[in-house]
């Protein structure tokens, strides 16, 4: 399939080539030239997760052969037999667990696949992958691309802006092709610095002369977004298989989101024909998306908060540009104008009509820190289910959504293991963490909840920290050149 840029719909590029490029030369994001229908997948309830994922990818990557084998290999390291379990919390309420991969976060669902897509599309040039991460993407990308032939990967994360377990996962990363750098500042500043590098043609040419083509493993890359569509289709199929819903019955999804890619994949699934009623966009105190959906204005004139859900501590939600492209009638000039205003003025707005259109598909709200703690604690005490701090934001927002009276069956998207955030999870449950290191807290969490510390956490203890560099946000180009 051909993709087009959100800022130049006249430029068309094969999906395979777009994955290697990552971002369009005009700074736009690649989107499908059309949305295929899920009816092309046949009986989705008869497919295993790898088979379904391969079939979904085949709708977009028509020139890549062997997608079945690629998907099987990608998900063989997941510790759940069905890859992404759907569990029932209460009547009409379910949770989709997306954290059974090697790094205990939903990013594994796509970043286990992306290396295979890149390898299949790769040309004669080696690839330099640049990643800005708010916590989970970095480790998942590092693990996915570890020692991949012809590929180097550099990950930049906000210094002091991730959990200690997230930091340890990245700092101890093995692989001769891996580089990890902490950036003084927040995620948005790190992400903007990486985007600026992609927009710097002279720098890209300098990298090219060194034998590398730039690409990205962030969700700005369509190769990251496409695999995420599959797990929404999977969740619906699982409920149908288990007799929880009938053929054609619509369901809701509650998605904790910061960069908007995860919930956008759900909206893409709906555009492709998945029976979806409402997409519930859950934010933490960095609630720029809540204001966008409820007021029609996207403004960066606001405080930035470091919260217990650090992967959502984001004010510039890059993937929202793809949604703007669709609701504007694919008007690339309008989208480019909004992006220019965001950069120059820190804000843009949409029309009341566009806001009303979005309200048919989306509901948006947010949770503060104490609400998140209470949601985590209540879910465990009342339903016996242990949440991480990000999914607790989702359950908290879902409680608010219930006040609308919508009784549609709802799937809460669980994005990470609680063991990546043991301090905040323990304290939310009323446990004392004074004097405990991260691993002692993990053991305390297991004892308090009757759950098991994941092997991925246990193996971090005692591993040498290989990546300790910290730089200013304007020093990224120099760090990249040094790494090469």
N, C-alpha and C positions, 0 to 999 in steps of 0.2 A: 504494500500500500504506500501511496505517496503521502507525505506530511507537508503542512504549510506552516509558515511563521505567523505568530500572532501580530506581528508588526509589518508583515509584507506577505499577504495571502497569495500574491502572484508568484512567489518563489515556491517551487515544489521540489521535494527531495525524497528519495526512497527512504523508508523507515530504517533500513539497515545502515545507510550512510548517516542519517540523523543521529543514531546512537553513538557513532564514532565522533561526530562533531559536538554533541552535547547541547549547545546553544546556537541559535541562528546568528549569522554575521551581523544582523541589524540589532542584536540584543534581545530579540523576541524568543519565545518558546515554541517548540514544534508541537503541533496538534494534528490529529487525523484529518485528512481531506474529506472524509466522510465517516460516519459511525456505522460499523457493521452490526448486524442483528445477531443476538445470541441464539436465535433459532437455527443458525448455521452450525451450532455446536451439537445438535441432536439432543438425545436424552441426557441432560446434565446430571441427573440423579444416578446414572449408571457408571459414572466416571470416577476414578480415584483422583486425589488431588493433583498428582503430577500429570495425569492424563488431561485433566481439565485445564490446568495451567498451560500445557503445551497447545491445547486446542485454542485457547484464548489468544495466546501469542501468535498462533498461525493466522489469525484474522488480520494481523497487522504486519507481521514479518513473513511475507509470502515467499521470499527468496531464500530463506534459511531452511536448510534441510536438517532432519534429525532432531527436531524440537522435542520429541518424546524422550529421546535419550538424554538431551540436555536437561530437561526438567527432572527426570529420574535422578540424575547425578546431583542436581542442585539440592534436592530435598532428602537425599539419603542420610544426611547428617542430623536431621531433625529427630528429637527424642519422642515424638508422638507418632504412633503408627499411621494415623490419618492426617498428619502434618499440621492441621489447624483445627483442633477440636471445637465443637460447639456444645456448650454445656447449659443445662437449664438451671436458672437461679430460682425462679418462682413461676407461677402461672402467667404465661405470655411474655416472660422476660428471660433472655438468654445471653450468654457471653461467648464471643468468638475469640479464642486464644491464639494469638499470632506470635507468641514468643518461645516457641519450642525449637528454635534454630540454634546455631552455634554461639551466638552472642546474646541470646535471651531478650531480643527485641524484635518488633514487627518489621524492622528494616531488613532482616534476614530473608523475608518472603520474596523481596525483589532483588536484593543484592547477592543472593545465592545464584540468581539466574543471569544477572547482567554480565558477568565475566564471559559466560558462554555465548551470549549474544554478540559481545564485542569481538570475541575470538573468531566467530563465524563471519563477521563482517570486516575483519581487519585486513588492511592493505599492506604494502611493503614498509610503511613507516611504523616505528615503535610508538607507543601511546603513553602520554603523561596525563594521569588522572588527578585533577585537583578537587578536593572535597572540603567544604565548610560544614561543620557539624555542631549541633547543639547538645550532642551527647551520644546518641545511639547510631546515627548514620556512619560516623567515623569508624567505629569498631567493626560494624557489619561490612563496610567497604574494604577495610584492611584485611579482614578475614577472607572475604570473597575473592580478592585479587592477590592474596599472598602467593608470592613466587610465580605468578602467571607469566609465561614467556612473553617477552616483548612489551611488557607493561611496567611502568613505575607509578606509584601512587603516593600522593602527599595529602595529608589530612591536617586541617587547621581547626582548632577548637578554642572557645573563649577561656582564657586563664582564670581559674576560680569560678567558672560558670557551669560546671558539670558536677555530678555526684562523684564521690571518691571512688566508687566501684567503676563508674564509667571512665574516670581518668586512668585508673589502674589497667583497665582493659586495653586502653590505647597505649599507655606508656610502656607496657610489657610486650607489645605486639612483636612477633617474630616475622621473619621474611626479609630477604636481601633487597627487595624492591620497595620496602615500606619506609616512609618518613612521616613523622608526626611532630607538629609544632603547635605550641600554645600561643595564643595571640592576646595581648593586653587589650581588653575591651570586651564587649558583649558579642553575642552570635551575629546580630545584624551587621555589626562593623566588620566581623570576619567574612561574612557572606558578601558584603559589598566590596570588600577588597578583592575577593576571588572573582566576582563578576567584572570588576574593573580590569583585571588581568585578561579575561576573555575578550573584553572590548578593546584592548590595546593591540592593535594590529602589528605595530613594530615589535612588541614583545613576543607575540605569537610567531612572527617570522624569525626572530632570534632563536626561539625554541625549536622551530622547524629546521633551522640550519644545524642545530645540534642533533638532529635525527629524530625528533619527537613531534607528534601531533597532539594538541591539547584536547582533552575531553573531560567530562564531569561524571561523577557518580551520584550527585545530588538529584533530588526529584525534579530539577529543571530538565534533566535528561529524560526523554520519552521512554527510553529503555528501562528506567526506574519505575515510571508510572504504569506502564502497560501490565507488568506482572501483578500489580496490586488490584487490578480489576477482577482478577480471577477469584480472590478470596471472598469477595462479596457474592459472586455467583455461587461459590461453594457453600457459603452460609445458608443461602436460600435453599439450595439443593439438599443440604443436610437436614434442615427442618422438614422439608417435604419427605425425605426418606424416613424420618422418624415419626411421621404422622402428625407433626405439630401444626402443619399448615396444609391447605388444600391447593390443588393445581390453580395457578393464577393468582393466589392470595398475596396481597401486598404486605410488606413488613417495613418497619422503621429500622434505621441504623443510628446509633449514637457514637460519635467519633471524637475522641480528644485530639485536637489538632493545633499546630502552630504555623507550619509552612504551607498548609492547606492541601498538600498532595494526597494525603490519605483519604480525606473526605471527597476530594475531587475524583478519585478513582471510583468511589461509590456512585457519584453523579454520572460518570461515564457509563458505569454498568446500567444505570437507569436509562440513560439515552439509548443504550443498546437493546433495551427491552426487558430488563430485569424488573419484576413487579415490586417496586419500591414506593412507599407512601411518602415518608418524610425523612430527611437527613438532618440529624440534630447535631449542630456544630458546638462542641464544648470547649471553652477556653478557660485558662486560669486568669490571674490578675492582669496579665498582658492581653487585655480583651479587645484588641483592635478589630478583630473579626466580628465580635458581638455588635460593636457599634456600626460596623459596615452594614451588616444585614438588617439591623433594626432602624438605623438612621439614614442609610444610603451614603454615608461619608467615610472615607478612609483617611485617617489623620495620624501623623506621627508626632503631633504636638501633645505628648503625654509622657508620664513617668514610665521608666523601664524597671521592672521588678525581677529580682532573683527569687525564685520560688522553690518549693519542694518538688515541683514537676518541671525540671530544668529543660527538658527536651521541647517544652512548649513556651519557653521564654524567648519569644520572637515577636517583633513588631512589623517586620517586612515579610509578608506571606507571599513568596514568589509565585506559587502556583495559582493564586487568585487571578493572575493575568490570563490564564487559560479560560477561566470561567467568564471573565469580562469579554473576551473575544466572542464567546458564544452568545451571551445575552445582548451584545451590541449588534447582533446580526452579522457577525464576522467582519465588522468594520475595522480594518487594521489601522486606519488613520485615527479613529477615535481612541483605540487602545493605546497607540503610540503617544497620543496627546496626553492621556491620563498618566502614563508612565513618566513622561517628561515633567508633568506638574508635580508628581510625587517626588521626583528627584530635586526639582528646583524650589518647590513651595512646601513640600512635606505633606501634601494632601491632594485628594481628588474626590469627586462625588459622582453619583449616578442619578438618573432621573427617578421620579416617583413611580413611573410606569415600570422601569427596570426593577426597582425595589419590590414592587407588587408581584412581578413575575418571579423573582427569587423566593418570595415568601410561600409560593405554592410548593416549592421543593425543600426549602430550608427553614429550620428553627434554630435560633442562636441564643446562647446565654453563657454565663460564666460562674465560676466558684472562687471565693477567696480561700485563704489558707485554712482558716478554722472550719469552713464548710467542707473543704477537702478532707481534713482529718476526721470530721464527724461522719462523712460518707464512707470513708474507708473502715472506720470502726463499726458503724451500724451494719454495713454489708457483711462483715465477718461475724458479728454477734447474732445477727438475725437470720442470715442465710448460710453461714459457715463457709463463705468464700473469701479468699485472701486476694486483695487488690494491690497493685502498685499505685504510686501517687498520681500517675497520669490517668489511669483508668478510673481512679476515685473521683477525678474531676468529671469524667463522663457520667458516672452514676449519680453524682450530685446534681448535674445539670438535668439528667433524666427525671429526677424527682421534681424538678421545677416544671419540666415539660408535661408531666402527668396532670398538672393543674389545668391544662387545656381541655381535658376530658377525652382525649384521643385514646381509644382502647386497642389500637393496632398492636399486634405482637411486635416485640422490639428486640433487636440484637445490639448489645453493648460491645464495642470493639476494644478488646484488651490488648494494649500495645507493648507491655514489658513485664518481666518477672519482678515481683516484689523484692527479690533479693538483690536487685541492682540499687535499691534505695533503702537499705535496712534501718538506718537511723530514723528517718521520717516515718517509715511504716511502723516501727516499734513504738515510737513516741505517740503515734496516732492511736495505737492500741492501748496506751496507758502504761507502757513499760519504761523503765529507767535505763538510759544508755550511758550514764556517767561512767567514765573510766574505761569504756569498752572500745576496742578498735573495730574496724569494719568486719573482720572475720568473727570476732567474738559476738558482735551484734547479729551476724547471720546465724550463728549457732543459737543465740537467745531467741531469735525469731522462729527458728525451726521448733524449738522446745515449746514456745508459747502457743504455736498454732497447729502443731502436729503435722507440719509439712516438712519437706526435705530440702536441704541446701543443694542447689544444682552443682553438678560437677564443674561447670564452667566458672563458678565462683571459687570453689575449693582450690582449683588448680592455679589461681592467681597468687595465692599465698606463697611468698618466698621467691617468686619469679623476679629476675632482675629488671629494673626499669631501663629500657634501652633508649627511650625518647624523652628527653628532659628540656629541650630547648624552648625558650620563651622569647618572643619578638614583639615589637610594636606593629600595629596594623599596616603601616606604610613600608614595612621591611619584607613583605611577602615575596616580591619579585627577587630580591637578593637571596632569600632563603631557597627559592626554587632553583635559581642558577647554581647555587652552591651544591644543592643536592644532585644536580646533573653532572 
